[in-house]
Amino acid sequence: MDSLLKEINMLPGVFGCFVYTGNQELAAAKLPPIFKDNTIKTMGNLLTRTIKMGALANLDIETIEFKFDVSLIIIKPLEQGAILVMVCEPIVNKSLINMTTAMLINDIQAAINRGPVQAQKSQAQVATAPRQEQPKKQEAEIDAALAPILESIKDALAYAIGPIAGQVMLATIETWAQQGPTSKQRLPDLTALLCKEINDKELEKEFRTQIKPFS
């Protein structure tokens, strides 16, 4: 759970986040020290009650936002009354948050369902299980002159999809290399593949604008 919340915290404009269960328990939290446990639990109680009130009124709530002068609180309802709460800057990129949480939400829910005891057992089983060597993938050979350009493209991609940009970039370059020579003339093909991974018109437009000088 901690690693999942860390990924959310790495997004630009996110101060911290926490997960609160429908049983009024704090599952995990990654927030600045100013947020004390009692404060987090009070927030969790109030927000879960808000979600329950919406359910009683037959409201299908996907996201709740509370906007203040210096912060924006975004709440994503989970299963069985649990919630994911993110404390952000007022002008945070909400499209990026929605995309990242959509990718992580199933793993967060699975961590809640496992509970602390089962999660520890799973980690112990992984630690004691014999390691199997994975076949090494043949990496694409990239011209040294392209390296700084690809690094700039990766930085622009990170703005669009967050901390998973590095992994996505590597996988996409492998696909791109299989389709033809890794040359500057084929950078538009790489751009098209990356835009498929972004899968958001506004973020794709911003991404294309940022990499226009390089492609």
N, C-alpha and C positions, 0 to 999 in steps of 0.2 A: 504493500500500500504506500509506504514512504516514497519509494522510487517513482510511483505514478504521480503522486502529488508534487514531487520535485520537478517532473516534466512540465506540469502546469505552471509552477512558480518561475520556470525559466522563460516563460513568455513575456515579451515586453509589456510593461505596465501592470503586471500582476504582483501585488504585495505579498500575498499568501493565500492559503486555502485550507479547508478542513472538511471532513466527512462526519456527519452525525446520523445515527441510526434512528429508526422509528421507535426503538425501545429507550430513547432518551439516553443514549450512550455515545461518547466521543470515540469514533473508530480510529481516527488519525488526524493529525494537524501539522501543518507547516506554515506557521505565522510568525511575525516579528515578536520579540519579547514583550512589547507593550500589551499584547493580547494575553491576558491571564486565563487560566483554566476556567475559572468561574464565569468570566466574561464570554468565553467561547460557548460554554454550556448554556448560558442564558440566551445567547443568540440562537443556538441550535434549537432550544425548546420553543422559542417564539416562532422561528421559521417553520419548524415541522408542524406546529399548530396551524399556521397559515395554510400550509399545503393540505392538511386534513380538512380544514374549513372549505377549501376549494373543492375537494373531493365530495364532501357532503352536498355541495351545490351543483354536483355533476359537471364541474369545470375540469377540462383536460389541460392541465398546466404543464407547459414544456420548460418555461424559463420565467423566473421572477427577478426583477431588478429594483434596487433601491439606490437612488442617486442622491449624493450629498455634495457639498461644496468641494471637498477634498478627496472624495472616494466614491466608488461605485461598487455595490455588492450585487453579485450575480449568483442566483441559486438555481441549481439543476436538480429536479426531483429524481430520485432513484426508486428502486422497487421496495415494497414493504415499508413505506414511509420514510426511508432514508433520504438524505440530501447531500449534495456537494455544494459547498459555499466558497466563492472566490471573492477576495477583497482586492479591488483594482483601482487604477487611476481613472478619473472621470472620462478621459478621452481614449481609453484603451481600445485596441482593435478587437471588436466583438466578433467579427467574422473569423479571425484567427482563433479566438477562444472557443467558438462553437465548433470549428473544425477539429481542434485538438481534443476537446472533451468528447466529441463524438467517437474518436478513435480509441479513447481510454476508458469510456464509460463501462463497457462490458467487463474489463479487467478489474475496475474498481468495485463493481457489483459482485464479481466473483470473490474478491478479497473479503468483502463484507460477509458473504454467505459462508465462507470458510470459517470465519471467526478467528480469534487470536490463537486458540489451542491448535486447531487444525492447520492453521497457517504455519505454526512453528514445527508441527510434525512434517509438513510438506518440505520445509526447508531442511530438516534433519535428513529426510530421505534423499534429497538431492545431494546433500553433503556426503552421505555414506555410499551412494550409488557409484559403481565403477564408471570412470569416464571413458567414453568412446571417441576415438579420433574421427573427426569429421573430414571428409575429403576436401582438399583445398581447391578453391575456385581459381581458375586462371584469370588474373587481373588484366584489364585492358591496358595496352601500351599507349601512353599518351605522350605526344611531343612536348618537350620541355617548354617550348614557346607558348603552348596552350595553358600551362599550369596556372599562371596568374589570372588568366581570363576565366578559367573554370572556378577558381577560388572566389572571384568576384560574383560569378553567377550563383555559387553556393550561398554567399552572404545574402544575396537578394532572395534566394529561395527560403532561407531561414526566417526572413521577415514575413514571408507568406505562410509558411507551414510550421514554423517553430523549431524546437530542438531536434526533431527527427530529420531535419534537412540533410545532414551529413550522410545518414544511412540511405535516404532516398536518392541523393546525388550519386553515390557510389553504384547503387543498383541500376539507376537509369543510364549511367555512363557505360556500364557493362552491356546493356541492351543496345545502346547507341553504337558501340564499337562493333557489335555483331552484325549491324546492318550496313556497315560501310567503313571507309577510312575515317579516323579521328582527326579531321582537319577543320580549319577555321571556316571553310566553305560549307561544312555540314552542321555548323552551330544552330542554324534554324531548325534542323531536324531534332537536335537535342532540346531546344526550347519547346518544341511541340510536345515531346515526350514528358517534359517536366510540367507543362501546363495541364496535361492529363492527370498528373498526380495532385496538382493544386485543386482542380475541380471546383473552382469558385470564380465567377466572372469578374468580380471586382478585384479580388486578389490577383487573378491572372493578368488583368490590365495593368495593375501596379507593378507586378513582376516584369512584364514585358517592357514597361517604361524604364525600370531601373537597369535592365541589362541591354537596352538598345545601343549604348556606346560600344558594347563588346561583341554583339552578334551581327 
